[in-house]
Amino acid sequence: MSDAMNAITNVTPTAPRYAIGIDLGTTHSALSYVDLSASDGEKTAHGVLAIPQLTAPGTVEDLALLPSFLYLPHADELAPGELSLPWPQSAAEQTAVAGEMARSRGATTPIRLVSSAKSWLCHPGVDRRAAILPPDAPAEVARVSPFDASTRYLAHLRQAWNHAHPEAPFDEQAVTVTIPASFDPAARELTAAAAQAAGYRAPTLLEEPQAALYSWIQGSEGRWRKDVKPGDIILVVDVGGGTSDFSLIAVLERDGVLEPHRVAVGDHILLGGDNMDLALAHLVARKLAAAGTQLDAWQLRALTYGCRAAKEQLLADASAEVWPIVVPSRGSKLIGGSIRTELTRDEVTTFILDGFFPSVDAAARPAVRTRAGLTQLGLPYAQDAGVTRHLAAFLARQLGATGELQGYSGAHHAGATFLHPTAVLFNGGVFKSDLLVKRVMDTINEWLYMEDAPAARMLAGADLDLAVARGAAYYSYVRRGAGVRIRGGTARAYYVAVESAMPAIPGMEPPIQALCVAPFGMEEGSEIELPAQQFGLVVGEPVNFRFFGSTVRRHDRIGELLDFWAADELQELNEIQATLSPEGRQAGDIVQVKLHALATESGTLELLAVASSGERWKVEFDVRAAATE
């Protein structure tokens, strides 16, 4: 651990006045807060911070959302002072602008716009601390890393808070930052590290679907107990700018008190509003091509940002029928002037409904196509755009999620082919469209009808723009002993690959076993030692392990060694890596250690190598690209 990190963690905390929730979103970020001194039980005094940001050169406005975009202007593009904010900035901070101006200016100069940094932050195929964004920027544009872009958004929110609340410094408050439920341990660690680099003293991480449910509970002011009952299964469908996230939360009753219990999360699916924007851009480009106008790659990217605005307006506003789109020119040699076109409400709704939310049966599964041998460097988007097909696969995979859940009183339907939800909570800006909400509800209820199960009901009242930030603030409040807490522990079981010892056989690789190092549902703050398992690790040199996760194997205990597993039971994640300092030994010596799993209170998973002498080393999750090693 660095000296700077030690300095942060060794500060004696002051009793916080506020519980702060940060939604670090793919397309928008937000900050909400609960006044701890004025809250009681489930009734909270909460608010949303208006975030000062540049909306045009030299113009600062307070907006509820901070668009998660970073614009990298040319050195001569703006006059001195036109990037000033209401708080002091370093020279480095004035080389880029975050927020609304970044989004609007980047729509016309996309090669200087950093977007989807959150999606890149969880991309295991790249070095996420390397300056790779924008990915298609020319050499003269100074790039930034996904880590640095995320840090920049988080720092902007911290500075905005301190500007508005100088009497309650940010680093003295209880802060929670949200992440997709599907983030693996490496992405969780990177998010926590970005928050710490932005000046967050001791951030806690919370899964976004849980935050959405917390927000719904908070907003009900206690009425939620009338809307759900013991035995309910709440399906949270969260489709945001970059990801589709699914979670299942069972409602239990313990000692006469309702207790939500998260029982399952989905896989990481890079499928969201960004995909829809790009698909609409290709639709418009085909229309233009049919009329004789051919766009280049630069213009197609600019068109994508125009389609985002059209989609947001046409889906959310039932009175809007047509939205104009302007594609900037690259110069007179290509096109004489800007290209003007439009999208209609019918085009957008039909294209997105049929392409992204098709009506399918419960047996539908996402299509998997054979990948080309060479591909451009980019985000690993889902190969199938059908959100409803991914949802069907998730519910089928989680059929047994409540089978042995102690205290669960819901019905188990004989012959069911998927887990039957009884209630649905929507989250994510995509669901501002009532058409999309209705399509998903109709599809789920058709699945239930075909299996003679009662229809699911929708949990109304969610704030789709601010639910995650509000829920994160409420969770920070709940962690201090008040309100309703969702239980569940870790959302996956984790395994390390162990290579079997066997003589060399031509043409045959030694078989791999999977050693469970952290069981499903491991509670926060707990540390478990692998029983009777010892490893020999080389000191002074890095040692790598293959690492796996499972969202369906709920009964494997720590130290259990698997010889066989189904193809969809374990998913390979990032490697884990340990570099043991010699501590007086020779480099290359082997030290006998046991592995311990630690589910931290902050929401990350750590693996520790512990020697018999008591020495402890953290086993790091490898967040570098394989190509860079």
Secondary structure, DSSP 8 states (H G I E B T S, - for coil): --HHHHHHHTS-----SEEEEEEE-SSEEEEEEEEGGG-BTTB--EEE--EEEEEETTEEEEES-EES-EE---TTTS-TTTT--SS---TTGGG-EESHHHHHHHTT-GGGEE--HHHHHT-TTS-TTS--BSTT--TTS--B-HHHHHHHHHHHHHHHHHHH-TTS-GGGSEEEEEE-TT--HHHHHHHHHHHHHTT-SS-EEEEHHHHHHHHHHHHHTTTHHHH--TT-EEEEEEE-SS-EEEEEEEEEEETTEEEEEEEEE---B--SHHHHHHHHHHHHHHHHHHTT----HHHHHHHHHHHHHHHHHHHH-TT--EEEEEE--S-TTT-SS-EEEEEEHHHHHHHHHHHHS----TT---------SS--S-----S---HHHHHHHHHHHTTTTTTT-TT------TT-SS---SEEEEESGGGGSHHHHHHHHHHHHHHHHHTT----EE-----TTTHHHHHHHHHHHHTTT-S---B---SSEEEEEEE-----BTTB---EEEEEEE-TT--TT-EEE-TT--EEEEBTSEEEE-EEEESS--S--TT-EES---TTT-EE---EEEEB--TTS-TT-EEEEEEEEEE-TTS-EEEEEEETTS-EEEEEE--S-GGG-
